[in-house]
Amino acid sequence: MTWMPQTSPAILRPKRPPPVLICGKCLSRIDDGKTLKQALKAELKSRVAAHGGKRARLVTTGCLGICPKRAVVTASVTTLGRGEYVLVEDAKGAGEAVAVLMPE
């Protein structure tokens, strides 16, 4: 991490990309939640493998307040900046979701 000494407030710029948020409540409600989480992690890792560096962390959060019936709510700095959330139904959609969550 790079620490920029300033008067106040201190600004910290981490070396890894911003995290991707995933709703823990949605993960527990769907049948293959563990598989979906692993697929998202693998996609994040594969996107970084081509460019080098570190992958974005996948952070499990509490309820994000959307609560779809058969999907998991995910978000990133990019999507939250636009006021959007990405719904992922299964592990097959992980690649498309990561492309929206972490654009080049």
C-alpha positions in Angstrom: 0.0 0.0 0.0 1.1 3.5 -0.6 0.6 6.0 2.1 0.4 9.6 1.2 1.3 11.8 4.3 -1.0 14.8 4.4 -2.5 16.9 7.0 -5.9 15.4 7.3 -7.5 13.0 6.3 -4.8 10.5 5.3 -5.3 8.9 1.9 -4.3 5.3 1.2 -4.0 3.8 -2.3 -4.0 0.0 -2.2 -2.0 -1.9 -4.8 -4.9 -4.3 -5.6 -8.1 -3.3 -7.5 -11.2 -2.3 -5.5 -13.2 -5.3 -4.1 -16.3 -7.0 -5.6 -19.2 -7.2 -3.2 -21.5 -10.2 -3.1 -24.6 -10.6 -0.9 -24.2 -13.4 1.7 -27.9 -13.7 2.2 -28.5 -14.4 -1.5 -25.6 -16.9 -1.5 -27.2 -18.9 1.3 -30.6 -18.9 -0.4 -29.6 -20.4 -3.7 -28.8 -24.1 -4.2 -25.3 -23.7 -5.6 -24.1 -20.7 -3.7 -20.7 -22.1 -2.9 -20.1 -23.1 -6.5 -21.1 -19.6 -7.7 -18.7 -17.9 -5.3 -15.9 -20.1 -6.4 -16.7 -19.4 -10.1 -16.6 -15.6 -9.5 -13.3 -15.9 -7.7 -11.8 -18.0 -10.5 -13.1 -15.4 -13.1 -11.5 -12.6 -11.2 -8.3 -14.5 -11.0 -8.2 -15.3 -14.7 -8.9 -11.7 -15.7 -5.8 -10.6 -13.8 -3.6 -13.5 -15.0 -3.3 -12.0 -18.4 -2.3 -8.5 -17.2 -0.3 -9.4 -14.1 -0.9 -7.9 -10.6 -3.3 -8.9 -7.9 -7.0 -9.9 -8.3 -9.8 -8.0 -6.8 -11.1 -9.5 -3.6 -14.5 -11.0 -3.4 -16.1 -9.7 -0.2 -19.2 -11.3 1.2 -21.5 -8.6 2.7 -24.8 -8.5 4.5 -28.0 -7.9 2.7 -27.8 -5.3 -0.1 -31.5 -4.8 -0.1 -32.4 -6.0 -3.6 -33.3 -9.7 -2.7 -34.1 -11.3 -6.1 -35.8 -14.7 -6.0 -33.3 -16.9 -7.9 -30.1 -14.8 -8.2 -27.2 -13.3 -6.2 -26.6 -9.6 -6.0 -23.1 -8.4 -6.7 -21.6 -4.9 -7.1 -18.3 -3.2 -7.6 -17.0 0.4 -7.5 -17.8 0.7 -11.2 -21.4 -0.5 -11.0 -22.1 1.4 -7.7 -20.9 4.6 -9.3 -23.6 4.2 -11.9 -26.2 3.1 -9.3 -26.4 -0.4 -10.7 -26.1 -3.9 -9.3 -25.3 -7.1 -11.2 -27.6 -10.2 -10.6 -25.9 -13.6 -11.2 -28.1 -16.6 -11.4 -25.5 -19.4 -11.6 -21.9 -20.3 -12.1 -22.3 -20.2 -15.9 -23.0 -16.5 -15.7 -19.9 -15.6 -13.7 -17.8 -14.7 -16.7 -20.3 -12.2 -18.0 -20.9 -10.8 -14.5 -17.1 -10.2 -14.0 -16.9 -8.4 -17.4 -19.6 -6.0 -16.2 -18.2 -5.7 -12.6 -14.5 -5.1 -13.7 -14.4 -3.6 -17.2 -10.9 -3.3 -18.8 
